[in-house]
Amino acid sequence: LLLVHGNQTFTLKDADNTLHEISVKEYLLHEIENDELEFNHPVYHQIFNEYKEFYYKNDSLPEKYFIFHPDVAVSSTVVDLLTSHNYNLSKIWHKFENYVASEDMKLAEIVPEALMAFKIDRVLRMLKETENSLRTAQENNDSENIYAIQNKYIILNSLKRELSKGLGERIIISHP
């Protein structure tokens, strides 16, 4: 979303039901940094950090900066990401003049939902790590740590439930 729609804007409703026009990059950068989230994938992490550097320096990101990036892993990942979502509607949709909303038209839905899914994924990973820590603490009979880890697990589970509400009817069970 950041690479494809970063400069586009969408309307966001805040807690007071006030509408705000915000760019995709402003929203994603603010939310990811505010919640201190990080990308687990090293190439995504690098892309995000470089994008963020351009943004905070008030430099405009050259259009093909990541495509011609000196790091081959970055450039090939970006090319894969940019080409994986290109599709054309069947001629039958045009023939019968059916209206299909494009990704651009649905940014107000797509961007917050994608961010919510990213946050849930991060919480699920943290839950898995906490489960492993708890298992290790139990094997070592470390009762002091067991209590602290259990509290962390409860908090993360509560956070997972709250975030899941933001995705609507989807049920988040576990992480692979």
N, C-alpha and C positions, 0 to 999 in steps of 0.2 A: 504493500500500500504506500509506503513511504517513497519508494522509487518511482512508482507509476503515477500516484496521485498527490505527491507531497505538496505541490504548489496550488492545488485546487482547494476551494473552500466549501464548507458546508455549514448548515445552521444547527446549533446545539442548544438544547434547553437546559438551564442550570436548575439547582434545587429550588429556586424561587420562581420557576417557570418563566424566566426571562430568556429571550432568544439572543444568541450571540453568533456572529459570523466568525468562523475560525478556520485557519488552514489546516489541512491534514497533518503537515509536518509540525506545526505548533502544538496541536492536540497530542499527537503521539509522543513527541519529544518531552513535553511537559509531564504527561501521565507516566511514561516509563521512568523518567528521572525522579518524579515526585514519589513514586512507589518503590524506588531503588531496585528496579528490575534489571536483570541482565540477560543477555542471550547466551544460551549454553553452547550453541554452535560457534566455533571460533571465527568463521568467515562472516556470519551474520553479525557477530559482535564487532568485528573490524569495520564492516560496512556502516553499522549504526554509529560507531564512534567517529568515523570520518565524516559522516553526514552531519552529525551533531557539531563537530568542529567548524565546518563551513557555516552552519546556521548561527552559532554564537559569535563568530567573527564578522557576521553580517556580509559574508562573501556569498556571491551567487555560485551555486554548484554548477560547473560546466555540464551541459546536457549529457555528454557521453563520458563523463569522468570515470564512472565505474566500469563502463564497457571496455575502455582502453586502459584500465588500471594496470600498473606495473606488476602487481601480484596476480598471477594467472588464476589462482583459486578464486579470487574476488571477481575478476572479469568473467570467468566461465559461469560462476554462480549467478551473477547478475544477468547475464545473457539468458541463462535457463529460466530465471524468474520472470524476466520481461517477455520472453516468447511463450511461456507456458499458458498464459491467460488469453492469448489472441485466438479468437474464434469468430466465425461469421455465421449469421443466421441463415437458415435454409431459405431458399427462394419462395417456398410455400408461405412463409410468414409475411413476406412482402406482397405476394400475390393476393392474399386475402386481407391485406392492410391491417394486420394484427399489430397491436402496440406491445412492445416488449421494453421494459425499463432497462437501461444500460447500467453498468457498474457506476458510471459517473453520476447518474441520476439518483442513485441509492446510497451515496456516501454517508449521509446522516445515519443510516442504519448499519452499513457495512463496517465503518471505521470503529465505532464504539464496541460493536459485537466482536470484531477481530481482536481488539485490545482486551476485552473481557476474556476471550478464549485464551489469549496469551497469558493473562494473569492466572487463570485457573490452571493452565499447564504448569506454570511455575510453582503454584501452591501444591499441586499433585506431586511434583518432583521433590519438593521440600518434605511432604508427608512421607514419601518413600524413604528419603534420607533419615528422617526422624524415626521411622519404623526400624531401620537398620541400626541406628544408634541405640534404640531401646532394646533391641535384641542383644546387642553387644553388652550393654550395661547389665542386662539380666543374666547373661552368661558369666559375667565377672562379679555377680552379686554386689553391684555398686548401687546400694539403696539410695544414696544421696542423689545421684544422677538420674535414677529411674523416676523419681518424683518430678524433677525439673523437666525431663524429656516427655513425661506423660502430660504435663501442663502445656508444653509446646505443641504436642500432638492435638490436644483438645482445642487449642486456639486455632491451629491451622485447619482443623476439621470444621470449625465454626466459620472461618473465613471462606472455606470452600463452599459451604452451604449458601452463604451470603452472595458470593460471586455467581454461583449457579442460578440464583434467582434472576440475575441480570440477563441470563441467556434464555429465560422463558421456560418452555416445557422440557428442555433437555435435562437428562439426568446424568450426573457425573458420578461414576462409580469408582474407578481406579485408573491408574496410569500404568501403561505396559512396562 
